[in-house]
Amino acid sequence: MTPTQTTSTQGTSPEIFALGEPMLEFNADADGALENAESFAVGYGGDTSNFAIAAARSGARTGYVTRVGDDAFGTVLTRLWEREGVDTTHVSREPGGRTGIYFIARGPAGHGFTYYRADSPASRLSTADVPEQAVADARLLHVTGITQAISSSACDAAFHAMSVARAHGTLVTYDPNHRPALWSGDRARAIILRSLELCDIALPNIDEGRMLTGEESPEAVLRALGDRGPQVIVLKLGDQGALVADHGDVTHVPAHPVTPVDASGAGDTFDGAFAARLVAGASPVEAARYAAVAAALTTTGHGAVRPIPGRADVLSRMAPAAGRARV
């Protein structure tokens, strides 16, 4: 059935677009195995949705390209984006579609995720869903490996969006966000490496960098990834911060100290905060310093979206030497 478009909630065109899959989140209230959970906190997830919200909370005009069902979960997510000021012009509601959901359980080994996303409306994203003029008019497009992994048509849509962006001078940021359960290692590596060639700014974590390059040290990983073409690489190192390679110049950005309770969506928040500051005129290093604080603050609360900080909160936590006056 033909999907319908939602109505935009913003009067000004987005400067940042993300393309991908949103999901509703059910986070177990108590630690332990999922089968022992008695209640759940309802939240929101999906890496690109988290990204768009994080960018919006940091002051950027953002838009989202996706498909959701006309079910209750699709309605909840659409209302979320409207509340957050994320433009929903290019969110399609699919009649009869079932929006994806996932469950989080916490244990000694960390977080466990159980997904129910097969045949979700977002998995039917295609090149026809890419709003070419909107991408051309935007300043930045964000794509991730998860979008490419959920289906062949969604992968095609991601590559098409990147091609449109490159043809019109729109910056492309790319996070591999590698999830081995979604696709084979060989396919993942081939598609991610090709995406690195098409992006302007790569945002991998150190484990992904090692998987892609076969190198071990962060410096060697940066050099190998740089050979693929990105002008800027932000290599996320967890509690060790990040390394920012800007046209070959490497700067270490320290992590912001917090007591974490839930790392869900921290990388997505980093990406969104980074993109927001970048389009606001910050340098990659300045944007990464800001994003490191935003990502750290996200880990101090449960869920992927609820603890994402706003710009004022991030700035209040930044020392002047870290660039408060420059963002």
Helices and strands as residue ranges (DSSP letters): E 4-5, E 16-19, E 23-28, G 34-36, E 40-45, H 47-57, E 62-69, H 72-84, E 91-94, E 101-107, E 110-116, G 121-124, G 127-129, H 132-137, E 140-144, H 145-149, H 152-167, E 171-175, G 180-182, H 185-198, E 201-202, H 206-213, H 218-226, E 232-236, G 238-240, E 242-246, E 249-253, H 266-279, H 284-298, H 311-317, G 320-322, G 324-326
